[in-house]
Amino acid sequence: MGTEQDKTNAAVVATMLALGAAAMVGGSAALVALARGEIRDVSAESEGFANLESVHDLKAAQRARLSAGKLPIDKAKAMVVAQIKADPNSASPAPPPPPVEPAPSGSADGLTPAPSGSGEATPAPSASGGEAPAASGSSAPAEPEQGKAPEPTHSEKGEPAPSATH
């Protein structure tokens, strides 16, 4: 028995290669066109909302400031150190002002005590950190008289405080 020879038709192979190449080139061209279209749409949308004039103006102003005075870094550091030595407080911001305390009740300006007939106690800070002075009408004065030393409180003497039931 004999075998048949395979006969390759060169024209069919050439046609298939040509069609495959054409399909590949066409597909690539379609993808490039699609990508370029999307890029154009996105860039047109983002450029439409961008205001780049202020950015360009800012960059120009910064470049002008940088190129106006060329100063070596060592000299600039020395100038800053000299400025801080002259005024140490310039190295950091100032602390905030202390809070303002409200005026005690019964006082119009916050400096004078309330009238003694009002029945209100006027608290005054104690230098020893002890108890506040008693209300008006008690035996201890709210403020020492001028020229006299203040009397020690019961807690300073080590005595128990008088009871309120007397």
Secondary structure as UniProt FT lines:
FT   HELIX           10..49
FT   HELIX           53..68
FT   HELIX           73..86
FT   HELIX           88..91
FT   TURN            105..106
FT   HELIX           116..118
FT   TURN            127..128
FT   TURN            136..137
FT   TURN            146..147
FT   HELIX           154..157
FT   TURN            164..165
//
